[in-house]
Amino acid sequence: MSRHLHLRSKRPFLGRNNLLDIKVKSYKYDVVLLDKNGEVLKYLSGPFPVSFSKEKLRKPPAIEAKWISPQLITVRNPGKKWEVFKI
């Protein structure tokens, strides 16, 4: 069984800033485990807020994870703590 870690982003529309004439969105991401068809097997951690802009983050954050065994994986969250998940 082929499994892959992936960042799944969410970008819900929050409203509109009429003064600046722009849409207001909130960016968040989850760390998920996918099968070979791209279906989500398990949500591992998140959602975590992230800021995408020219001045700040232009690339997605790195996934910090390690396979401990075929059935266990650890994922480091933005708080720098490791979480262990049974797959």
C-alpha positions in Angstrom: 0.0 0.0 0.0 1.5 3.3 -1.1 1.0 6.2 1.3 2.2 9.8 1.1 2.2 12.9 3.4 0.7 16.0 2.0 -0.3 19.5 3.0 -3.9 20.2 2.3 -4.7 23.9 2.3 -8.0 25.6 3.0 -8.8 29.1 1.8 -12.3 30.0 3.0 -13.7 33.4 1.9 -14.4 35.5 4.9 -15.8 38.6 3.3 -14.9 41.7 1.4 -12.9 44.8 2.4 -14.9 47.5 0.7 -12.3 50.2 1.6 -9.5 48.4 -0.2 -11.8 46.6 -2.7 -10.3 43.2 -2.0 -11.6 39.8 -0.9 -10.6 38.7 2.6 -9.5 35.1 3.0 -8.1 32.9 5.8 -5.3 30.5 4.9 -5.0 27.2 6.9 -3.4 23.9 6.2 -3.6 20.3 7.5 -1.1 17.5 7.4 -2.8 14.5 5.8 -1.9 11.0 4.8 -3.0 10.1 1.2 -3.3 6.9 -0.7 -2.0 6.4 -4.2 -5.3 7.7 -5.7 -5.0 11.0 -3.7 -7.8 10.1 -1.2 -7.3 11.2 2.4 -6.7 8.2 4.6 -6.1 10.2 7.8 -5.9 13.8 9.0 -2.7 13.9 11.1 -2.6 17.4 12.4 -3.9 20.9 11.9 -5.5 23.1 10.8 -2.7 25.6 11.2 -2.9 29.2 10.2 -0.4 30.3 7.6 0.2 33.7 5.9 1.0 33.8 2.1 2.1 37.1 0.8 5.0 38.7 -1.1 6.6 39.8 2.1 6.1 36.7 4.1 5.8 33.0 3.2 5.8 32.3 -0.6 6.2 28.6 -0.4 4.2 26.0 1.7 5.7 25.1 5.0 7.8 22.0 5.1 6.3 18.8 6.4 8.4 17.6 9.3 7.5 13.9 9.8 9.3 10.6 10.3 8.1 7.0 9.8 8.9 5.1 13.0 7.5 1.8 11.7 5.1 0.7 8.9 2.2 1.5 11.2 3.6 4.6 13.2 4.4 8.1 12.1 5.5 11.2 14.0 4.6 14.7 12.8 6.1 17.9 14.2 3.5 20.6 14.7 4.2 24.4 14.5 4.6 24.4 18.3 7.7 22.2 17.7 6.2 19.2 19.5 6.2 15.8 18.0 2.9 13.8 17.8 2.8 10.1 17.2 0.0 8.6 15.0 -1.0 5.0 14.5 -1.9 4.3 10.9 
